[in-house]
Amino acid sequence: MTTKQNVQIIDSLYNAFSTGDMPTVLGLMDPKIAWNEAEGNSLADGNPYIGPDAILEGVFARLGANHEHFGLKDAKVHGMSDNMVLATLRYDAKVKATGKSYNAQAAHLWTLNDGGKIMAFQQFVDTKKLADSEK
């Protein structure tokens, strides 16, 4: 895949996520994808999540259950070498249990295979903001 194609795939993932189209999001993933939440993130307890079903249950379902709303803002996608894509963005969310909102800076490092499926994900985020919102 070209860098431009990889960027288009990750762009389409963010567009699908923003509209709640989980079948498209999960369909872009390789069956053996390795997904890692940032160290210090409460969702990192399952690292690495292997496969789309583990990500759906361990990450996406928990985000939905724990938040009144969880959105991605200002996503910018940057093509890199070796089938990697870097996205910089912000999380805009509100935690149900505490009623606290947060707007946290994040970066996502994506690795795709030659067939255009996502093989790996690594999250980087201001985990202090996330943790403070949960207290």
Phi and psi in radians as a Rosetta constraint file:
Dihedral C 1 N 2 CA 2 C 2 CIRCULARHARMONIC -1.453 0.35
Dihedral N 2 CA 2 C 2 N 3 CIRCULARHARMONIC 2.864 0.35
Dihedral C 2 N 3 CA 3 C 3 CIRCULARHARMONIC -1.032 0.35
Dihedral N 3 CA 3 C 3 N 4 CIRCULARHARMONIC -0.727 0.35
Dihedral C 3 N 4 CA 4 C 4 CIRCULARHARMONIC -1.085 0.35
Dihedral N 4 CA 4 C 4 N 5 CIRCULARHARMONIC -0.732 0.35
Dihedral C 4 N 5 CA 5 C 5 CIRCULARHARMONIC -1.125 0.35
Dihedral N 5 CA 5 C 5 N 6 CIRCULARHARMONIC -0.726 0.35
Dihedral C 5 N 6 CA 6 C 6 CIRCULARHARMONIC -1.081 0.35
Dihedral N 6 CA 6 C 6 N 7 CIRCULARHARMONIC -0.743 0.35
Dihedral C 6 N 7 CA 7 C 7 CIRCULARHARMONIC -1.076 0.35
Dihedral N 7 CA 7 C 7 N 8 CIRCULARHARMONIC -0.737 0.35
Dihedral C 7 N 8 CA 8 C 8 CIRCULARHARMONIC -1.091 0.35
Dihedral N 8 CA 8 C 8 N 9 CIRCULARHARMONIC -0.674 0.35
Dihedral C 8 N 9 CA 9 C 9 CIRCULARHARMONIC -1.108 0.35
Dihedral N 9 CA 9 C 9 N 10 CIRCULARHARMONIC -0.810 0.35
Dihedral C 9 N 10 CA 10 C 10 CIRCULARHARMONIC -1.218 0.35
Dihedral N 10 CA 10 C 10 N 11 CIRCULARHARMONIC -0.647 0.35
Dihedral C 10 N 11 CA 11 C 11 CIRCULARHARMONIC -0.997 0.35
Dihedral N 11 CA 11 C 11 N 12 CIRCULARHARMONIC -0.791 0.35
Dihedral C 11 N 12 CA 12 C 12 CIRCULARHARMONIC -1.141 0.35
Dihedral N 12 CA 12 C 12 N 13 CIRCULARHARMONIC -0.575 0.35
Dihedral C 12 N 13 CA 13 C 13 CIRCULARHARMONIC -1.109 0.35
Dihedral N 13 CA 13 C 13 N 14 CIRCULARHARMONIC -0.831 0.35
Dihedral C 13 N 14 CA 14 C 14 CIRCULARHARMONIC -1.116 0.35
Dihedral N 14 CA 14 C 14 N 15 CIRCULARHARMONIC -0.675 0.35
Dihedral C 14 N 15 CA 15 C 15 CIRCULARHARMONIC -1.106 0.35
Dihedral N 15 CA 15 C 15 N 16 CIRCULARHARMONIC -0.744 0.35
Dihedral C 15 N 16 CA 16 C 16 CIRCULARHARMONIC -1.150 0.35
Dihedral N 16 CA 16 C 16 N 17 CIRCULARHARMONIC -0.741 0.35
Dihedral C 16 N 17 CA 17 C 17 CIRCULARHARMONIC -1.063 0.35
Dihedral N 17 CA 17 C 17 N 18 CIRCULARHARMONIC -0.720 0.35
Dihedral C 17 N 18 CA 18 C 18 CIRCULARHARMONIC -1.159 0.35
Dihedral N 18 CA 18 C 18 N 19 CIRCULARHARMONIC -0.394 0.35
Dihedral C 18 N 19 CA 19 C 19 CIRCULARHARMONIC -1.790 0.35
Dihedral N 19 CA 19 C 19 N 20 CIRCULARHARMONIC 0.072 0.35
Dihedral C 19 N 20 CA 20 C 20 CIRCULARHARMONIC 1.355 0.35
Dihedral N 20 CA 20 C 20 N 21 CIRCULARHARMONIC 0.322 0.35
Dihedral C 20 N 21 CA 21 C 21 CIRCULARHARMONIC -1.490 0.35
Dihedral N 21 CA 21 C 21 N 22 CIRCULARHARMONIC 1.324 0.35
Dihedral C 21 N 22 CA 22 C 22 CIRCULARHARMONIC -1.150 0.35
Dihedral N 22 CA 22 C 22 N 23 CIRCULARHARMONIC -0.599 0.35
Dihedral C 22 N 23 CA 23 C 23 CIRCULARHARMONIC -1.013 0.35
Dihedral N 23 CA 23 C 23 N 24 CIRCULARHARMONIC -0.690 0.35
Dihedral C 23 N 24 CA 24 C 24 CIRCULARHARMONIC -1.188 0.35
Dihedral N 24 CA 24 C 24 N 25 CIRCULARHARMONIC -0.794 0.35
Dihedral C 24 N 25 CA 25 C 25 CIRCULARHARMONIC -0.974 0.35
Dihedral N 25 CA 25 C 25 N 26 CIRCULARHARMONIC -0.915 0.35
Dihedral C 25 N 26 CA 26 C 26 CIRCULARHARMONIC -1.180 0.35
Dihedral N 26 CA 26 C 26 N 27 CIRCULARHARMONIC -0.551 0.35
Dihedral C 26 N 27 CA 27 C 27 CIRCULARHARMONIC -1.201 0.35
Dihedral N 27 CA 27 C 27 N 28 CIRCULARHARMONIC -0.326 0.35
Dihedral C 27 N 28 CA 28 C 28 CIRCULARHARMONIC -1.428 0.35
Dihedral N 28 CA 28 C 28 N 29 CIRCULARHARMONIC -0.127 0.35
Dihedral C 28 N 29 CA 29 C 29 CIRCULARHARMONIC -1.677 0.35
Dihedral N 29 CA 29 C 29 N 30 CIRCULARHARMONIC 2.476 0.35
Dihedral C 29 N 30 CA 30 C 30 CIRCULARHARMONIC -1.157 0.35
Dihedral N 30 CA 30 C 30 N 31 CIRCULARHARMONIC 2.552 0.35
Dihedral C 30 N 31 CA 31 C 31 CIRCULARHARMONIC -1.007 0.35
Dihedral N 31 CA 31 C 31 N 32 CIRCULARHARMONIC -0.394 0.35
Dihedral C 31 N 32 CA 32 C 32 CIRCULARHARMONIC -1.911 0.35
Dihedral N 32 CA 32 C 32 N 33 CIRCULARHARMONIC 0.395 0.35
Dihedral C 32 N 33 CA 33 C 33 CIRCULARHARMONIC -0.903 0.35
Dihedral N 33 CA 33 C 33 N 34 CIRCULARHARMONIC 2.473 0.35
Dihedral C 33 N 34 CA 34 C 34 CIRCULARHARMONIC -1.920 0.35
Dihedral N 34 CA 34 C 34 N 35 CIRCULARHARMONIC 2.023 0.35
Dihedral C 34 N 35 CA 35 C 35 CIRCULARHARMONIC -1.972 0.35
Dihedral N 35 CA 35 C 35 N 36 CIRCULARHARMONIC 2.198 0.35
Dihedral C 35 N 36 CA 36 C 36 CIRCULARHARMONIC -2.165 0.35
Dihedral N 36 CA 36 C 36 N 37 CIRCULARHARMONIC 2.133 0.35
Dihedral C 36 N 37 CA 37 C 37 CIRCULARHARMONIC -1.376 0.35
Dihedral N 37 CA 37 C 37 N 38 CIRCULARHARMONIC 2.733 0.35
Dihedral C 37 N 38 CA 38 C 38 CIRCULARHARMONIC -1.059 0.35
Dihedral N 38 CA 38 C 38 N 39 CIRCULARHARMONIC 2.489 0.35
Dihedral C 38 N 39 CA 39 C 39 CIRCULARHARMONIC -1.026 0.35
Dihedral N 39 CA 39 C 39 N 40 CIRCULARHARMONIC 2.346 0.35
Dihedral C 39 N 40 CA 40 C 40 CIRCULARHARMONIC 1.638 0.35
Dihedral N 40 CA 40 C 40 N 41 CIRCULARHARMONIC -0.214 0.35
Dihedral C 40 N 41 CA 41 C 41 CIRCULARHARMONIC -1.387 0.35
Dihedral N 41 CA 41 C 41 N 42 CIRCULARHARMONIC 2.384 0.35
Dihedral C 41 N 42 CA 42 C 42 CIRCULARHARMONIC -1.045 0.35
Dihedral N 42 CA 42 C 42 N 43 CIRCULARHARMONIC -0.430 0.35
Dihedral C 42 N 43 CA 43 C 43 CIRCULARHARMONIC -1.403 0.35
Dihedral N 43 CA 43 C 43 N 44 CIRCULARHARMONIC -0.083 0.35
Dihedral C 43 N 44 CA 44 C 44 CIRCULARHARMONIC -1.288 0.35
Dihedral N 44 CA 44 C 44 N 45 CIRCULARHARMONIC -0.088 0.35
Dihedral C 44 N 45 CA 45 C 45 CIRCULARHARMONIC -1.104 0.35
Dihedral N 45 CA 45 C 45 N 46 CIRCULARHARMONIC -0.300 0.35
Dihedral C 45 N 46 CA 46 C 46 CIRCULARHARMONIC -1.839 0.35
Dihedral N 46 CA 46 C 46 N 47 CIRCULARHARMONIC 0.119 0.35
Dihedral C 46 N 47 CA 47 C 47 CIRCULARHARMONIC -1.075 0.35
Dihedral N 47 CA 47 C 47 N 48 CIRCULARHARMONIC 2.468 0.35
Dihedral C 47 N 48 CA 48 C 48 CIRCULARHARMONIC -1.398 0.35
Dihedral N 48 CA 48 C 48 N 49 CIRCULARHARMONIC 2.486 0.35
Dihedral C 48 N 49 CA 49 C 49 CIRCULARHARMONIC -1.402 0.35
Dihedral N 49 CA 49 C 49 N 50 CIRCULARHARMONIC 2.202 0.35
Dihedral C 49 N 50 CA 50 C 50 CIRCULARHARMONIC -1.937 0.35
Dihedral N 50 CA 50 C 50 N 51 CIRCULARHARMONIC 2.052 0.35
Dihedral C 50 N 51 CA 51 C 51 CIRCULARHARMONIC 1.633 0.35
Dihedral N 51 CA 51 C 51 N 52 CIRCULARHARMONIC 2.655 0.35
Dihedral C 51 N 52 CA 52 C 52 CIRCULARHARMONIC -1.010 0.35
Dihedral N 52 CA 52 C 52 N 53 CIRCULARHARMONIC -0.669 0.35
Dihedral C 52 N 53 CA 53 C 53 CIRCULARHARMONIC -1.113 0.35
Dihedral N 53 CA 53 C 53 N 54 CIRCULARHARMONIC -0.707 0.35
Dihedral C 53 N 54 CA 54 C 54 CIRCULARHARMONIC -1.127 0.35
Dihedral N 54 CA 54 C 54 N 55 CIRCULARHARMONIC -0.655 0.35
Dihedral C 54 N 55 CA 55 C 55 CIRCULARHARMONIC -1.211 0.35
Dihedral N 55 CA 55 C 55 N 56 CIRCULARHARMONIC -0.754 0.35
Dihedral C 55 N 56 CA 56 C 56 CIRCULARHARMONIC -1.022 0.35
Dihedral N 56 CA 56 C 56 N 57 CIRCULARHARMONIC -0.857 0.35
Dihedral C 56 N 57 CA 57 C 57 CIRCULARHARMONIC -1.343 0.35
Dihedral N 57 CA 57 C 57 N 58 CIRCULARHARMONIC -0.742 0.35
Dihedral C 57 N 58 CA 58 C 58 CIRCULARHARMONIC -1.452 0.35
Dihedral N 58 CA 58 C 58 N 59 CIRCULARHARMONIC -0.407 0.35
Dihedral C 58 N 59 CA 59 C 59 CIRCULARHARMONIC -2.068 0.35
Dihedral N 59 CA 59 C 59 N 60 CIRCULARHARMONIC -1.154 0.35
Dihedral C 59 N 60 CA 60 C 60 CIRCULARHARMONIC -1.102 0.35
Dihedral N 60 CA 60 C 60 N 61 CIRCULARHARMONIC -0.770 0.35
Dihedral C 60 N 61 CA 61 C 61 CIRCULARHARMONIC -1.140 0.35
Dihedral N 61 CA 61 C 61 N 62 CIRCULARHARMONIC -0.673 0.35
Dihedral C 61 N 62 CA 62 C 62 CIRCULARHARMONIC -1.192 0.35
Dihedral N 62 CA 62 C 62 N 63 CIRCULARHARMONIC -0.687 0.35
Dihedral C 62 N 63 CA 63 C 63 CIRCULARHARMONIC -1.032 0.35
Dihedral N 63 CA 63 C 63 N 64 CIRCULARHARMONIC -0.800 0.35
Dihedral C 63 N 64 CA 64 C 64 CIRCULARHARMONIC -1.126 0.35
Dihedral N 64 CA 64 C 64 N 65 CIRCULARHARMONIC -0.709 0.35
Dihedral C 64 N 65 CA 65 C 65 CIRCULARHARMONIC -1.237 0.35
Dihedral N 65 CA 65 C 65 N 66 CIRCULARHARMONIC -0.561 0.35
Dihedral C 65 N 66 CA 66 C 66 CIRCULARHARMONIC -1.651 0.35
Dihedral N 66 CA 66 C 66 N 67 CIRCULARHARMONIC -0.139 0.35
Dihedral C 66 N 67 CA 67 C 67 CIRCULARHARMONIC -2.147 0.35
Dihedral N 67 CA 67 C 67 N 68 CIRCULARHARMONIC 2.462 0.35
Dihedral C 67 N 68 CA 68 C 68 CIRCULARHARMONIC -1.199 0.35
Dihedral N 68 CA 68 C 68 N 69 CIRCULARHARMONIC -0.683 0.35
Dihedral C 68 N 69 CA 69 C 69 CIRCULARHARMONIC -2.648 0.35
Dihedral N 69 CA 69 C 69 N 70 CIRCULARHARMONIC 2.586 0.35
Dihedral C 69 N 70 CA 70 C 70 CIRCULARHARMONIC -2.498 0.35
Dihedral N 70 CA 70 C 70 N 71 CIRCULARHARMONIC 1.986 0.35
Dihedral C 70 N 71 CA 71 C 71 CIRCULARHARMONIC -2.270 0.35
Dihedral N 71 CA 71 C 71 N 72 CIRCULARHARMONIC 2.779 0.35
Dihedral C 71 N 72 CA 72 C 72 CIRCULARHARMONIC -1.882 0.35
Dihedral N 72 CA 72 C 72 N 73 CIRCULARHARMONIC 2.324 0.35
Dihedral C 72 N 73 CA 73 C 73 CIRCULARHARMONIC -2.215 0.35
Dihedral N 73 CA 73 C 73 N 74 CIRCULARHARMONIC 2.651 0.35
Dihedral C 73 N 74 CA 74 C 74 CIRCULARHARMONIC 0.942 0.35
Dihedral N 74 CA 74 C 74 N 75 CIRCULARHARMONIC 0.653 0.35
Dihedral C 74 N 75 CA 75 C 75 CIRCULARHARMONIC -1.217 0.35
Dihedral N 75 CA 75 C 75 N 76 CIRCULARHARMONIC 2.248 0.35
Dihedral C 75 N 76 CA 76 C 76 CIRCULARHARMONIC -2.164 0.35
Dihedral N 76 CA 76 C 76 N 77 CIRCULARHARMONIC 2.234 0.35
Dihedral C 76 N 77 CA 77 C 77 CIRCULARHARMONIC -1.892 0.35
Dihedral N 77 CA 77 C 77 N 78 CIRCULARHARMONIC 2.269 0.35
Dihedral C 77 N 78 CA 78 C 78 CIRCULARHARMONIC -2.151 0.35
Dihedral N 78 CA 78 C 78 N 79 CIRCULARHARMONIC 2.137 0.35
Dihedral C 78 N 79 CA 79 C 79 CIRCULARHARMONIC -1.302 0.35
Dihedral N 79 CA 79 C 79 N 80 CIRCULARHARMONIC 2.495 0.35
Dihedral C 79 N 80 CA 80 C 80 CIRCULARHARMONIC -2.291 0.35
Dihedral N 80 CA 80 C 80 N 81 CIRCULARHARMONIC 3.095 0.35
Dihedral C 80 N 81 CA 81 C 81 CIRCULARHARMONIC -1.404 0.35
Dihedral N 81 CA 81 C 81 N 82 CIRCULARHARMONIC 3.026 0.35
Dihedral C 81 N 82 CA 82 C 82 CIRCULARHARMONIC 1.013 0.35
Dihedral N 82 CA 82 C 82 N 83 CIRCULARHARMONIC 0.657 0.35
Dihedral C 82 N 83 CA 83 C 83 CIRCULARHARMONIC 1.024 0.35
Dihedral N 83 CA 83 C 83 N 84 CIRCULARHARMONIC 0.588 0.35
Dihedral C 83 N 84 CA 84 C 84 CIRCULARHARMONIC -1.956 0.35
Dihedral N 84 CA 84 C 84 N 85 CIRCULARHARMONIC 2.597 0.35
Dihedral C 84 N 85 CA 85 C 85 CIRCULARHARMONIC -2.353 0.35
Dihedral N 85 CA 85 C 85 N 86 CIRCULARHARMONIC 2.349 0.35
Dihedral C 85 N 86 CA 86 C 86 CIRCULARHARMONIC -1.934 0.35
Dihedral N 86 CA 86 C 86 N 87 CIRCULARHARMONIC 2.284 0.35
Dihedral C 86 N 87 CA 87 C 87 CIRCULARHARMONIC -2.069 0.35
Dihedral N 87 CA 87 C 87 N 88 CIRCULARHARMONIC 2.327 0.35
Dihedral C 87 N 88 CA 88 C 88 CIRCULARHARMONIC -1.942 0.35
Dihedral N 88 CA 88 C 88 N 89 CIRCULARHARMONIC 2.430 0.35
Dihedral C 88 N 89 CA 89 C 89 CIRCULARHARMONIC -2.876 0.35
Dihedral N 89 CA 89 C 89 N 90 CIRCULARHARMONIC -3.094 0.35
Dihedral C 89 N 90 CA 90 C 90 CIRCULARHARMONIC -2.287 0.35
Dihedral N 90 CA 90 C 90 N 91 CIRCULARHARMONIC 2.518 0.35
Dihedral C 90 N 91 CA 91 C 91 CIRCULARHARMONIC -1.658 0.35
Dihedral N 91 CA 91 C 91 N 92 CIRCULARHARMONIC 2.286 0.35
Dihedral C 91 N 92 CA 92 C 92 CIRCULARHARMONIC -2.107 0.35
Dihedral N 92 CA 92 C 92 N 93 CIRCULARHARMONIC 1.926 0.35
Dihedral C 92 N 93 CA 93 C 93 CIRCULARHARMONIC -2.626 0.35
Dihedral N 93 CA 93 C 93 N 94 CIRCULARHARMONIC 2.898 0.35
Dihedral C 93 N 94 CA 94 C 94 CIRCULARHARMONIC -2.417 0.35
Dihedral N 94 CA 94 C 94 N 95 CIRCULARHARMONIC 2.219 0.35
Dihedral C 94 N 95 CA 95 C 95 CIRCULARHARMONIC -1.440 0.35
Dihedral N 95 CA 95 C 95 N 96 CIRCULARHARMONIC 2.265 0.35
Dihedral C 95 N 96 CA 96 C 96 CIRCULARHARMONIC -1.095 0.35
Dihedral N 96 CA 96 C 96 N 97 CIRCULARHARMONIC -0.859 0.35
Dihedral C 96 N 97 CA 97 C 97 CIRCULARHARMONIC -1.104 0.35
Dihedral N 97 CA 97 C 97 N 98 CIRCULARHARMONIC -0.587 0.35
Dihedral C 97 N 98 CA 98 C 98 CIRCULARHARMONIC -1.883 0.35
Dihedral N 98 CA 98 C 98 N 99 CIRCULARHARMONIC -0.334 0.35
Dihedral C 98 N 99 CA 99 C 99 CIRCULARHARMONIC 1.311 0.35
Dihedral N 99 CA 99 C 99 N 100 CIRCULARHARMONIC 0.144 0.35
Dihedral C 99 N 100 CA 100 C 100 CIRCULARHARMONIC -1.556 0.35
Dihedral N 100 CA 100 C 100 N 101 CIRCULARHARMONIC 2.403 0.35
Dihedral C 100 N 101 CA 101 C 101 CIRCULARHARMONIC -1.714 0.35
Dihedral N 101 CA 101 C 101 N 102 CIRCULARHARMONIC 2.735 0.35
Dihedral C 101 N 102 CA 102 C 102 CIRCULARHARMONIC -2.533 0.35
Dihedral N 102 CA 102 C 102 N 103 CIRCULARHARMONIC 2.668 0.35
Dihedral C 102 N 103 CA 103 C 103 CIRCULARHARMONIC -2.301 0.35
Dihedral N 103 CA 103 C 103 N 104 CIRCULARHARMONIC 1.772 0.35
Dihedral C 103 N 104 CA 104 C 104 CIRCULARHARMONIC -2.042 0.35
Dihedral N 104 CA 104 C 104 N 105 CIRCULARHARMONIC 2.403 0.35
Dihedral C 104 N 105 CA 105 C 105 CIRCULARHARMONIC -1.262 0.35
Dihedral N 105 CA 105 C 105 N 106 CIRCULARHARMONIC 2.402 0.35
Dihedral C 105 N 106 CA 106 C 106 CIRCULARHARMONIC -2.507 0.35
Dihedral N 106 CA 106 C 106 N 107 CIRCULARHARMONIC 2.792 0.35
Dihedral C 106 N 107 CA 107 C 107 CIRCULARHARMONIC -2.413 0.35
Dihedral N 107 CA 107 C 107 N 108 CIRCULARHARMONIC 2.495 0.35
Dihedral C 107 N 108 CA 108 C 108 CIRCULARHARMONIC -2.155 0.35
Dihedral N 108 CA 108 C 108 N 109 CIRCULARHARMONIC 2.247 0.35
Dihedral C 108 N 109 CA 109 C 109 CIRCULARHARMONIC -1.880 0.35
Dihedral N 109 CA 109 C 109 N 110 CIRCULARHARMONIC 2.047 0.35
Dihedral C 109 N 110 CA 110 C 110 CIRCULARHARMONIC -1.896 0.35
Dihedral N 110 CA 110 C 110 N 111 CIRCULARHARMONIC 2.463 0.35
Dihedral C 110 N 111 CA 111 C 111 CIRCULARHARMONIC -2.169 0.35
Dihedral N 111 CA 111 C 111 N 112 CIRCULARHARMONIC 2.229 0.35
Dihedral C 111 N 112 CA 112 C 112 CIRCULARHARMONIC -1.958 0.35
Dihedral N 112 CA 112 C 112 N 113 CIRCULARHARMONIC 2.714 0.35
Dihedral C 112 N 113 CA 113 C 113 CIRCULARHARMONIC -1.571 0.35
Dihedral N 113 CA 113 C 113 N 114 CIRCULARHARMONIC 3.116 0.35
Dihedral C 113 N 114 CA 114 C 114 CIRCULARHARMONIC -1.168 0.35
Dihedral N 114 CA 114 C 114 N 115 CIRCULARHARMONIC -0.307 0.35
Dihedral C 114 N 115 CA 115 C 115 CIRCULARHARMONIC -1.590 0.35
Dihedral N 115 CA 115 C 115 N 116 CIRCULARHARMONIC 0.019 0.35
Dihedral C 115 N 116 CA 116 C 116 CIRCULARHARMONIC 1.538 0.35
Dihedral N 116 CA 116 C 116 N 117 CIRCULARHARMONIC 0.197 0.35
Dihedral C 116 N 117 CA 117 C 117 CIRCULARHARMONIC -1.643 0.35
Dihedral N 117 CA 117 C 117 N 118 CIRCULARHARMONIC 2.548 0.35
Dihedral C 117 N 118 CA 118 C 118 CIRCULARHARMONIC -1.371 0.35
Dihedral N 118 CA 118 C 118 N 119 CIRCULARHARMONIC 2.148 0.35
Dihedral C 118 N 119 CA 119 C 119 CIRCULARHARMONIC -1.713 0.35
Dihedral N 119 CA 119 C 119 N 120 CIRCULARHARMONIC -0.513 0.35
Dihedral C 119 N 120 CA 120 C 120 CIRCULARHARMONIC -2.672 0.35
Dihedral N 120 CA 120 C 120 N 121 CIRCULARHARMONIC 2.644 0.35
Dihedral C 120 N 121 CA 121 C 121 CIRCULARHARMONIC -2.454 0.35
Dihedral N 121 CA 121 C 121 N 122 CIRCULARHARMONIC 2.354 0.35
Dihedral C 121 N 122 CA 122 C 122 CIRCULARHARMONIC -2.296 0.35
Dihedral N 122 CA 122 C 122 N 123 CIRCULARHARMONIC 2.163 0.35
Dihedral C 122 N 123 CA 123 C 123 CIRCULARHARMONIC -1.659 0.35
Dihedral N 123 CA 123 C 123 N 124 CIRCULARHARMONIC 2.470 0.35
Dihedral C 123 N 124 CA 124 C 124 CIRCULARHARMONIC -2.234 0.35
Dihedral N 124 CA 124 C 124 N 125 CIRCULARHARMONIC 2.238 0.35
Dihedral C 124 N 125 CA 125 C 125 CIRCULARHARMONIC -2.706 0.35
Dihedral N 125 CA 125 C 125 N 126 CIRCULARHARMONIC 2.765 0.35
Dihedral C 125 N 126 CA 126 C 126 CIRCULARHARMONIC -1.260 0.35
Dihedral N 126 CA 126 C 126 N 127 CIRCULARHARMONIC 1.517 0.35
Dihedral C 126 N 127 CA 127 C 127 CIRCULARHARMONIC -1.180 0.35
Dihedral N 127 CA 127 C 127 N 128 CIRCULARHARMONIC -0.389 0.35
Dihedral C 127 N 128 CA 128 C 128 CIRCULARHARMONIC -1.120 0.35
Dihedral N 128 CA 128 C 128 N 129 CIRCULARHARMONIC -0.766 0.35
Dihedral C 128 N 129 CA 129 C 129 CIRCULARHARMONIC -1.055 0.35
Dihedral N 129 CA 129 C 129 N 130 CIRCULARHARMONIC -0.748 0.35
Dihedral C 129 N 130 CA 130 C 130 CIRCULARHARMONIC -1.116 0.35
Dihedral N 130 CA 130 C 130 N 131 CIRCULARHARMONIC -0.808 0.35
Dihedral C 130 N 131 CA 131 C 131 CIRCULARHARMONIC -1.118 0.35
Dihedral N 131 CA 131 C 131 N 132 CIRCULARHARMONIC -0.729 0.35
Dihedral C 131 N 132 CA 132 C 132 CIRCULARHARMONIC -1.084 0.35
Dihedral N 132 CA 132 C 132 N 133 CIRCULARHARMONIC -0.580 0.35
Dihedral C 132 N 133 CA 133 C 133 CIRCULARHARMONIC -1.282 0.35
Dihedral N 133 CA 133 C 133 N 134 CIRCULARHARMONIC -0.340 0.35
Dihedral C 133 N 134 CA 134 C 134 CIRCULARHARMONIC -1.561 0.35
Dihedral N 134 CA 134 C 134 N 135 CIRCULARHARMONIC -0.093 0.35
